[in-house]
Amino acid sequence: MASGLRTFCLGLLVSALMASIPAQFGGVASAGTIDLFSQPGTGSNNVSGANVGIFVSPAWATPPTGAEWISYGATGCNTFVAATGICTPGPQNPPGTTLATPTAIFYQTFVVTDTLDTGTLDVWADDTAGVFLDDVTTGINSMLWAPDPNLGQNCAGGPIGCVEGMDAQIPLSLGPGTYTLVIDAYQLVGGSPFGIMYDGVLSNTSTPEPATYMLMGLGLAGLATLLRRRKRG
């Protein structure tokens, strides 16, 4: 009878101990990582609804693993002439606009369930873009990056642009809630290729509370006592 009771108590202690161990130490699973990659079929836009992949100029930044250049339609480099280095426009390449009116707005909604998720979001665009984050839970809208109105050789001359090294590198630190990434994209020169690309990973970086470590310590102490008694019996 005593042996059975000790076994029962041992099981309870092990269960409590596992529940107290933070996810990064192999305890109860957390949300892990959140991928924010521009891909066809992921997210939406205010023009066609569905995001599609586009064929881009060789001058544009090479997509990171998992990401693609996207748009609302076939607005990319529809025909590229290697001899001249020029992309010829197609029927869906947009007219030029100003920073007062986005050519298209792109959205991706995601949910954070961890205490704290952090990471860096990289954003490219042709010609440029502004980046916002809507906190759906609180209704707060924050600007993360403003568009660059100054044109370079291929698109904006500074972040946010379309070539290597002209991406906005935006740090994110988010608590639990529902968020919508909003990208206002601008084609400043009409009849030219247009699209955006973004790439980011948010990881759980929450720190366990002191009470969690105390519970772990008590659980380990109790487990050791029961094991010693069981061995002597």
N, C-alpha and C positions, 0 to 999 in steps of 0.2 A: 504493500500500500504506500509506504513512504517512498519507495523507489519510483512508483508511478507518479506520485505527486511531484517529485523532483523533476521527472521527465517533462511533465506538463508545464511546470514553471520555467524549465529550460527553453521550451518552445516559445513561451510568451516573451521571454527576454530576448531571444533571437529575433522575433518578429518586431519587437519595439526597437531593437538596435538597428535593424535594416531600415525601418521607417525614419529613423533619425539621421541616417547617413546621407549627406548631400548628394545630388545627382552626379557631380563631378568626381565623387569617390565611389561610384558604383551603386548608389542608393536608388530611391524611387526615381524613375525616368522623368526628365523635364522635357520642354519643347525642343531642346537641342539647338538647331540652327534654323534660320529663316533665310531662304534664297530670294534675292531681288534681282532677277535677270530679265532683260528684255528678250522676249521670244515670241514668235508667231503663235497666236491663240492665247497668250497670257496677257491679262489686263484688257484694257479697252481704250477707245478714243472717241472724241465728240464728232467725228466726221463720218466714218463708216461703221463704227462700233467695234469691229474686229481688227486687231492688229495683225499685220502680215509682214513677212520677211521681204527685204528688197535687195536688189543687186547694186553694189556700191562702187564708187570710184576707187582705184588702187591707192589713191592719195589718202583715203579715209583710214582711221585707226583700225587695226586688226582686232576683231572681236575676241574678248577673253573667253576662256572655256565656259560654256553654258549660256553665253549671251549672243545675240544677233542684232544687226541693224534692223529696225522695224519702222513701219509707217502705216498710214490708213489705206494705202493702195500702192500701185506700181509707180512710186515717185522717185525711184532711185536713178542710177546711171543706166538708162534703158539701152543705150548703145555706146560702147567706149571705143574710140579711135586711138589706137596705140601711137600712131605716127604723130598725132597732134596733141595727145594727152587730154582730149576733150570728151566729155560725156554729152551726148545729144539727148535732148529732153523728149519725153513721151507725152501722151495726152493727159496723164494724171499729175505731171509736175505742176506745182502750184504757182500762182502769180506772186509777185513780190508783195510784202506787207511791211508794216512798221511795228515797233514794240508796243503800240497801242492795241493791236489786234493779233493774237496768236494765229498762226496758220492751222495748227491743230493742238489739241490738249490730250495728253495721254495719262491714264490712271492705272494704278495697281493697288488693291487693298490687301492688307495682311494683318495678322493678329499676333500680339505678343502675350504670352502667358507666364513667362518667367518674371522674377522680381526685377531683373535688369538685363537687357540685351544690348550689346554694343557692336559696332563695326564701322566700316567705311563704304560709302556709296560713290561710285564713279559714274559720271554722266557725260556723254558726248552728244553733239547735235550739229546738223547742217541746216541753216547757218548758225543758229545759237538757240539757247533755251533758258528759261527760268525754272527753278525747282522749288516746290512747296511740299509741306507735309500737313495733312489734315488729321487732327486727332478726333476721330468720330465720337469717342466716348465723351470728351469734354466740349467739343465744338470749336476748339482753338485751331486756327490756321496759321502756320508759320512759314515765312520765306526762308529757304535754305541757301539759295544761290540766285543772284540776279543775272539776266542775260547780258551778253557783251555786244554792244551795238557797233563796234569797230570791226570792219571787214579786213581779212587778210587775203592771202592768195586763193584759198579754197573755200573758206567760210569765215567765221569770226576769228580775229587775230589773237584772241586770248580765250581762256575758259569762260563760257562753255563753247568749244569749237568742235571740229570734226576730225582733226588729225592727231597723230600720236603726241602726247604731252599736253594737249589742249582740253583735257577732261577736267571737270570739276571734281575734286576729291573732298567729299562731304562726310564728316564724322557724325555718327548717330549714336545716341544713348537713350534708350526708350524703356519705360516701365510697362506694366500690364495695360493692355487696351487694344482697340481696333484703330488702325491707321490707314490712310490712303495717300500714296505717293502721287503727286500731281506734277506733270511736266508740261509747261507752256512752251511749245516749239515754234520758231519763227523762220520762215524763208524770206530773207531780205532782198534777194535778187531773183526776180521772176524767171520761170522757165528752167531753173537749175535743179539738180538733185536735192532731195529733201528727206530727212529721216532722223531718228534718234537711236541711242543705244545707252543702256545702263547696266551696271554690274555691281552687286554687293552681297555680303553675307553678314547677318547679325548672329552673334553667339551669346549664349547664356554666360554672364560674368557675375552673377549675383553672389554675394558673400554670405555664408551661413551665419545665423544669429548666434551670440554667445550661449544662449540657452540650448541651442542644438548641440554644441560641443559638450555642455554639461550633461545632457541626456545621453550622449554617446558614452561619456566617461562612466556614468552610473550603470549603464547597460553592460559595459565591458567588465566593471567590477563585480556586478552581480553574476554575470556569466562565469567569471573565473571562480567565484566562491562555490557555485553549484557544481562546476566541473571537478573541483577538488573534493567536495563531499561525495560525489558520485564515484570518484576513483577509489576513495577510502572504503566505501560501502561494497 
